[in-house]
Amino acid sequence: MPTGKQRQVGIKKLSITWISIILFVVLLQGAGLLVTTRSLDAMSQRIFIDASGLQANHAFEIALLSQRRADLLLYLTGAEEYRQQGDTALREAGSRIAGLRSNVTSRDEQVLVDTIEQEFRTFTGITQTAVNNAPELLSPLVDRLLETVHQHRDLNAQQMQDTVRASMNLHRLMDALALALFISAVLVVGVGGLMLWRKIFHPILLLSQTAQAVQAGNNQARAQILRHDELGALNTTFNEMVDAISQRAQERRDFVAAVAHDVKSPLIVVSRGVELSWKAHDSHSAEKSPVHHRD
């Protein structure tokens, strides 16, 4: 016979396991949502930084080309206004270097920005020290610098594409995870509900039907002991209660029958005595009647 503690394991363990699984699914989904949100925020921030780097790259390239155009016009015309325009464009390009450096998101990009800064310093030094900015002297420097700028632009564009692709993959992963967690939650609720029906609600329904039968006068009705758990203990207690009630009712009937018998026995004796008395009286009356007639 299982002990009370062992009987309590069934429903208690089922309830704790069911609630724990539901909480685990909810917490897992919440953690996944939190991680996804943070990852998407980081990706969005990286895309914004890469876009800012592309913008600084474009502004640097425009300033560099403007400076190169002013140098060519200065070389061809000798007009001082083009020298001023070239100096202004050179300062503008130098200010854009800081924008490139502040929007670095990878080690490769950092290497390219350092290369751009080094080549720009070389170009600026030659431009400021050369007496005559001849095209054949500056063109190789500008071409090499522009090539590095284009590499930086392509790298930034590739990084943005990779980030967008990673965010899309993360979205798909989270959609799949959310669907899996939803299906898991439905299964957990469904299976848990079925088990609760089998372990709790169905036995309670049967116990209720048995109690109604006993109330209607069927003293032979007993609850079924399906399992040795809390409800099994309840059904056992119910059956013991019905047995005790039936036993007390039988004892009451036996007591009433005994009392009725004890009361009935003296009445029978008295009735018999009265009957005998009447017979004796009749016999005595019959004996006296002939004597009185002879007189």
C-alpha positions as CSV (number, residue, x, y, z in Angstrom):
1,M,0.0,0.0,0.0
2,P,1.6,3.3,-1.0
3,T,2.2,5.8,1.7
4,G,0.5,9.3,1.8
5,K,3.7,10.9,0.5
6,Q,4.0,8.6,-2.4
7,R,0.4,9.1,-3.3
8,Q,0.9,12.9,-3.4
9,V,3.7,12.6,-6.0
10,G,1.4,12.1,-9.0
11,I,-0.6,15.3,-9.3
12,K,2.0,17.4,-7.5
13,K,4.8,16.3,-9.9
14,L,2.5,16.8,-12.9
15,S,1.5,20.3,-11.8
16,I,5.1,21.3,-11.1
17,T,6.4,19.9,-14.3
18,W,3.6,21.4,-16.4
19,I,4.1,24.9,-14.9
20,S,7.9,24.6,-15.1
21,I,7.7,23.8,-18.8
22,I,5.4,26.6,-19.6
23,L,7.6,29.0,-17.6
24,F,10.7,27.7,-19.4
25,V,9.0,28.2,-22.8
26,V,7.9,31.8,-21.9
27,L,11.4,32.6,-20.5
28,L,13.1,31.2,-23.5
29,Q,10.9,33.2,-25.8
30,G,11.5,36.3,-23.8
31,A,15.2,35.8,-23.7
32,G,15.3,35.1,-27.4
33,L,13.3,38.3,-28.0
34,L,15.7,40.3,-25.8
35,V,18.8,38.9,-27.5
36,T,17.3,39.5,-30.9
37,T,16.3,43.1,-30.1
38,R,19.8,43.8,-28.8
39,S,21.4,42.2,-31.9
40,L,19.2,44.1,-34.3
41,D,19.9,47.3,-32.4
42,A,23.6,46.6,-32.8
43,M,23.2,45.8,-36.5
44,S,21.2,48.9,-37.0
45,Q,23.9,51.0,-35.3
46,R,26.6,49.4,-37.4
47,I,24.6,50.0,-40.6
48,F,24.2,53.7,-39.6
49,I,28.0,53.9,-38.9
50,D,28.9,52.3,-42.2
51,A,26.5,54.7,-43.9
52,S,28.1,57.6,-42.2
53,G,31.5,56.3,-43.3
54,L,30.3,56.1,-46.9
55,Q,29.1,59.7,-46.6
56,A,32.5,60.8,-45.2
57,N,34.2,58.8,-48.0
58,H,32.2,60.5,-50.6
59,A,32.8,63.9,-49.2
60,F,36.5,63.2,-49.0
61,E,36.6,62.0,-52.6
62,I,34.8,65.1,-53.8
63,A,37.1,67.4,-51.8
64,L,40.2,65.6,-53.2
65,L,38.9,65.8,-56.8
66,S,38.1,69.5,-56.3
67,Q,41.6,70.1,-55.1
68,R,43.0,68.2,-58.1
69,R,40.8,70.2,-60.4
70,A,42.0,73.5,-58.9
71,D,45.7,72.4,-59.2
72,L,45.2,71.5,-62.9
73,L,43.6,74.9,-63.6
74,L,46.4,76.6,-61.6
75,Y,48.9,74.7,-63.7
76,L,47.2,75.7,-66.9
77,T,46.3,79.3,-66.1
78,G,48.5,80.4,-63.2
79,A,45.6,82.2,-61.7
80,E,45.9,82.6,-57.9
81,E,42.2,82.1,-57.3
82,Y,42.7,78.4,-58.2
83,R,45.4,78.2,-55.7
84,Q,43.0,79.4,-53.0
85,Q,40.4,77.0,-54.2
86,G,42.9,74.2,-54.1
87,D,43.9,75.1,-50.5
88,T,40.3,75.3,-49.4
89,A,39.6,71.9,-50.9
90,L,42.7,70.4,-49.3
91,R,41.6,71.6,-45.9
92,E,38.1,70.2,-46.5
93,A,39.6,66.8,-47.5
94,G,41.7,66.9,-44.3
95,S,38.7,67.5,-42.1
96,R,36.9,64.5,-43.7
97,I,39.7,62.2,-42.5
98,A,38.3,62.6,-38.9
99,G,34.9,61.5,-40.2
100,L,36.4,58.4,-41.8
101,R,38.2,57.5,-38.6
102,S,35.2,58.0,-36.3
103,N,33.0,55.7,-38.4
104,V,35.3,52.6,-38.4
105,T,33.5,49.3,-37.7
106,S,36.1,46.7,-38.6
107,R,39.9,46.1,-38.4
108,D,40.2,46.0,-42.2
109,E,38.4,49.4,-42.4
110,Q,40.8,50.7,-39.8
111,V,43.8,49.6,-41.9
112,L,42.3,51.4,-45.0
113,V,41.6,54.6,-43.0
114,D,45.2,54.6,-41.8
115,T,46.5,54.1,-45.3
116,I,44.3,56.9,-46.6
117,E,45.5,59.2,-43.9
118,Q,49.2,58.3,-44.6
119,E,48.8,58.8,-48.3
120,F,46.9,62.0,-47.9
121,R,49.7,63.4,-45.7
122,T,52.2,62.5,-48.4
123,F,50.1,64.1,-51.0
124,T,49.5,67.2,-48.9
125,G,53.2,67.6,-48.1
126,I,54.2,67.4,-51.8
127,T,51.4,69.8,-52.8
128,Q,52.5,72.4,-50.2
129,T,56.2,72.1,-50.9
130,A,56.2,71.8,-54.7
131,V,56.8,75.0,-56.5
132,N,55.0,73.9,-59.6
133,N,52.3,71.2,-59.0
134,A,52.9,69.4,-62.3
135,P,50.3,66.8,-63.2
136,E,53.0,64.1,-63.9
137,L,54.2,64.6,-60.3
138,L,50.9,64.6,-58.5
139,S,48.8,62.3,-60.7
140,P,50.3,59.0,-59.4
141,L,49.8,60.1,-55.8
142,V,46.2,61.1,-56.4
143,D,45.4,57.9,-58.3
144,R,46.8,55.8,-55.5
145,L,44.9,57.8,-52.9
146,L,41.7,57.5,-54.9
147,E,42.2,53.8,-55.3
148,T,42.5,53.4,-51.6
149,V,39.4,55.6,-51.1
150,H,37.5,53.3,-53.5
151,Q,38.6,50.3,-51.6
152,H,37.3,51.9,-48.4
153,R,34.0,52.6,-50.1
154,D,33.7,49.1,-51.4
155,L,34.5,47.6,-48.0
156,N,32.0,49.8,-46.3
157,A,29.3,48.9,-48.9
158,Q,30.2,45.2,-48.4
159,Q,30.0,45.5,-44.6
160,M,26.5,47.1,-44.9
161,Q,25.3,44.3,-47.2
162,D,26.7,41.7,-44.7
163,T,25.0,43.4,-41.8
164,V,21.7,43.6,-43.7
165,R,22.0,39.9,-44.7
166,A,22.8,38.9,-41.1
167,S,19.8,40.9,-39.8
168,M,17.6,39.1,-42.3
169,N,19.0,35.8,-41.2
170,L,18.4,36.7,-37.6
171,H,14.8,37.7,-38.4
172,R,14.2,34.3,-40.1
173,L,15.9,32.5,-37.2
174,M,13.7,34.2,-34.6
175,D,10.6,33.6,-36.7
176,A,11.5,29.9,-36.8
177,L,12.3,29.9,-33.1
178,A,9.0,31.8,-32.2
179,L,7.1,29.3,-34.3
180,A,8.8,26.3,-32.6
181,L,8.2,27.8,-29.2
182,F,4.6,28.5,-30.1
183,I,4.1,24.9,-31.2
184,S,5.9,23.7,-28.1
185,A,3.6,25.8,-25.9
186,V,0.5,24.5,-27.7
187,L,1.7,20.9,-27.3
188,V,2.6,21.5,-23.6
189,V,-0.8,23.0,-22.9
190,G,-2.6,20.3,-24.9
191,V,-0.8,17.4,-23.4
192,G,-0.9,19.0,-19.9
193,G,-4.6,19.6,-20.3
194,L,-5.2,16.0,-21.4
195,M,-3.2,14.7,-18.4
196,L,-5.0,17.0,-16.0
197,W,-8.3,15.7,-17.4
198,R,-7.2,12.1,-16.9
199,K,-5.6,12.6,-13.5
200,I,-7.9,15.2,-12.0
201,F,-11.1,16.2,-13.8
202,H,-12.2,12.7,-15.0
203,P,-11.7,11.1,-11.5
204,I,-13.6,14.0,-9.9
205,L,-16.4,13.6,-12.3
206,L,-16.6,9.8,-11.5
207,L,-16.5,10.6,-7.8
208,S,-19.3,13.1,-8.3
209,Q,-21.5,10.6,-10.1
210,T,-20.8,8.0,-7.3
211,A,-21.8,10.6,-4.6
212,Q,-25.1,11.3,-6.5
213,A,-25.8,7.5,-6.6
214,V,-25.2,7.2,-2.9
215,Q,-27.4,10.2,-2.3
216,A,-30.1,8.5,-4.4
217,G,-30.1,5.5,-2.0
218,N,-27.6,3.2,-3.7
219,N,-25.5,2.1,-0.8
220,Q,-23.6,-0.4,-2.9
221,A,-22.1,2.4,-5.1
222,R,-18.3,2.9,-4.5
223,A,-15.7,5.2,-6.1
224,Q,-13.2,3.6,-8.4
225,I,-9.5,3.6,-7.2
226,L,-7.8,4.4,-10.5
227,R,-4.4,5.5,-9.1
228,H,-2.6,5.8,-5.8
229,D,-2.3,9.6,-5.8
230,E,-4.2,12.4,-4.0
231,L,-7.5,11.6,-5.8
232,G,-7.0,7.9,-5.1
233,A,-6.7,8.7,-1.4
234,L,-9.8,10.9,-1.7
235,N,-11.7,8.0,-3.3
236,T,-10.5,5.6,-0.6
237,T,-11.7,8.0,2.1
238,F,-15.0,8.4,0.3
239,N,-15.5,4.7,0.1
240,E,-14.6,4.3,3.8
241,M,-17.1,7.0,4.6
242,V,-19.9,5.3,2.6
243,D,-19.0,2.0,4.3
244,A,-19.2,3.6,7.7
245,I,-22.6,5.2,6.8
246,S,-23.9,1.9,5.5
247,Q,-22.7,0.1,8.6
248,R,-24.4,2.6,10.9
249,A,-27.6,2.4,8.9
250,Q,-27.5,-1.4,9.2
251,E,-26.9,-1.2,12.9
252,R,-29.8,1.2,13.2
253,R,-32.1,-1.2,11.3
254,D,-30.9,-4.1,13.5
255,F,-31.6,-2.1,16.6
256,V,-35.1,-1.1,15.5
257,A,-35.8,-4.8,14.6
258,A,-34.6,-5.9,18.0
259,V,-36.6,-3.3,19.8
260,A,-39.7,-4.2,17.8
261,H,-39.2,-7.9,18.6
262,D,-38.8,-7.1,22.3
263,V,-41.9,-5.0,22.3
264,K,-43.9,-7.5,20.3
265,S,-43.1,-10.5,22.5
266,P,-44.9,-9.2,25.7
267,L,-47.9,-8.3,23.6
268,I,-48.1,-11.8,22.2
269,V,-48.0,-13.2,25.8
270,V,-50.7,-10.8,27.0
271,S,-52.8,-11.5,24.0
272,R,-52.5,-15.3,24.6
273,G,-53.4,-14.8,28.2
274,V,-56.5,-12.9,27.4
275,E,-57.5,-15.5,24.9
276,L,-57.1,-18.3,27.4
277,S,-59.0,-16.2,30.0
278,W,-61.9,-15.9,27.6
279,K,-61.9,-19.6,26.9
280,A,-61.9,-20.4,30.6
281,H,-64.7,-18.0,31.2
282,D,-66.8,-19.6,28.4
283,S,-66.2,-23.1,29.8
284,H,-67.2,-22.0,33.3
285,S,-70.4,-20.5,32.0
286,A,-71.3,-23.6,30.1
287,E,-70.9,-25.8,33.2
288,K,-73.3,-23.6,35.2
289,S,-76.1,-23.4,32.7
290,P,-77.6,-27.1,33.0
291,V,-77.8,-27.0,36.9
292,H,-79.9,-23.8,36.8
293,H,-82.3,-25.4,34.3
294,R,-83.0,-28.5,36.5
295,D,-84.0,-26.3,39.5
